[in-house]
Amino acid sequence: MLIEERKNKVQNLAAQFIPIIGEAYVILDEDSLNHYAHDETENLHFLPDVVLKPRTAEEISAIMQICNAHKIPVTPRGGGTGLSGGALPHLGGVVLSFERMNSIINIDERNLQVITEPGVITEVLQNAVKEKGLFYPPDPSSKGSCFIGGNIAENSGGPKAVKYGVVKDYVLNLQIVLPTGEIIWTGANVLKNSTGYNLTQLIVGSEGTLGIVTKIVLKLLPYPKHDLLMLVPFASLERAGEAVSAIFRAGFIPSALELVEIDALKIVKKFVESTAVPVSDDIEAHLIIEVDGNHPETLLTEMEAIAVLLSEYDCGEVFFADDVHQKAELWKLRRRVAEAVKLDGYTIEEDTVVPRAELPALIRGVKRLGAEYNFKAVCYGHAGDGNLHIRIKKPGSIYSLNNSEVIPALKALFQLVKSLGGTISGEHGIGLIQKEYMGIIFDNTSLMLMKEIKRVFDPNNILNSGKIFNS
């Protein structure tokens, strides 16, 4: 279908959407559409033909029946914080925004569960359950603006994944609308379930390509009463990477273990006024290490033992955060890194993950590839689970999608990652920008099975088409 033909068709169908959701929630003016044409992925921009803002699963069902009948592309969108282009309407058509589906339906204190709609901001959900003494651990850096539905789509993680796991470890049940309009529940609100195929876990991380999540049942934990945080400088980036594996081999399980390269810290300090982290020419990286639990004496003993262990890896003077303010300062710097380095020209972000003991080899390889392919790179991320974010600045290239100057370098990077036993995305997803490289990780049989699953769920290929695989 030609672009103009499709655009006219969608806009003619707008009259059918108005009785379903109301005229105020059918968005057609170009200024408003521009807001939904981008997310946080590089500098990509794709204008949708219409944006719809439904309130219920039943409204989404009616919308999907119309779109499926007319083979109109539909792109689900949460908070617009994605980094792989998963919410970009690159085929035009309909953007389905979840802004109005933003209610926490029930916090079940007896069963340690919460039922929520997908448009709830992750941090809002965390704070609501915390008031009840409960804990939802997954905490992506964008938790103050990302939607829980988007976290489901990408199987998000964050710093606490090293101890507590990622989103998939907390999803018990999902209500979804299929591309053909049927409304189903994928499982049950129970902790154990061996009843048929696990559709719930199939939907988690499927990037909005199989179904539209409209209600979410999450497992919760009791909130840990105490935490301690320390900052550890290293003169060698590789030694910092080696120290990560050593911490776990010694029997410690931090609640967070983050690595930040000194170049990334220098950049973020341009944008965030803070004296929390010392920056000097003899330091190449810092580890941020947190432990949590209910007994402060035990935590202090654990932290002291970790500090002694790290002294074997040529670390500098260990800084213990003494109070809530210092802890908040350290986490603010860490969470602002991605935003700061992007503003500084490191617009291409890769989300590699390797077995944690291979981090030094990955870091060493990134620097070698930078010299070979003429790019600068800064590294940071969730070192405790081997998830290293690599931000790239290459002269003349602000994006990677279909960019012949960048693709060879990324192929070499991902081949390195695979050789180390890793994969090309730990928590950001494949979306638009990584689908070029799926063949590096998977053989043809695996890819065929995935595509067949997509076909069964979405026979007309309308839901987030062209994400993960080509249309």
PyMOL commands that set and color helices and strands:
alter all, ss='L'
color gray80, all
select helices_A, chain A and resi 3-21+23-25+30-35+57-70+122-130+148-154+161-164+167-169+199-203+237-249+262-271+296-313+324-335+337-343+356-373+383-385+407-419+435-441+444-457
alter helices_A, ss='H'
color red, helices_A
select strands_A, chain A and resi 26-27+50-52+74-77+94-97+104-108+113-116+134-135+171-177+183-185+212-219+221-222+226-234+256-261+285-293+319-320+348-353+376-382+387-393
alter strands_A, ss='S'
color yellow, strands_A
deselect
rebuild
show_as cartoon
